[in-house]
Amino acid sequence: MEWILALAIGVLAGSGVWLLLRPRTFQFIMGLALLGYAVNLFIFAMGRLRLDAPPVIDPAWADPSSYADPLPQALVLTAIVIGFATTALFLVVLLASRGMSDTDHVDGEEHRP
């Protein structure tokens, strides 16, 4: 399971960096989104992969080491909400920039194949 998660994080991060280096603005935004997903998976994986473990600690009933850590889950949930908001903001800026310059290239010049 850890190898699959590490491979998924690596593929998402690599694809995100590759898209960040592309000259078109939409590809840049998608690269930021993929990189954000990779970071979210990494933070989530740092909270230990435990199945069927309750998220709240009650020391009177059980040993705290057998419980899941709720902090990475809260951080990832917050990061998803903030990532969605910044992606929406970037898309609005992209549409405004495209409307003003009639292109979505970063350098403003039309590239022809």
Secondary structure, 3 states (H helix, E strand, C coil): CHHHHHHHHHHHHHHHHHHHCCCEHHHHHHHHHHHHHHHHHHHHHHCCCCCCCCCCCCCCCCCHHHCCCHHHHHHHHHHHHHHHHHHHHHHHHHHHHHHHHCCCECCCCCCCC
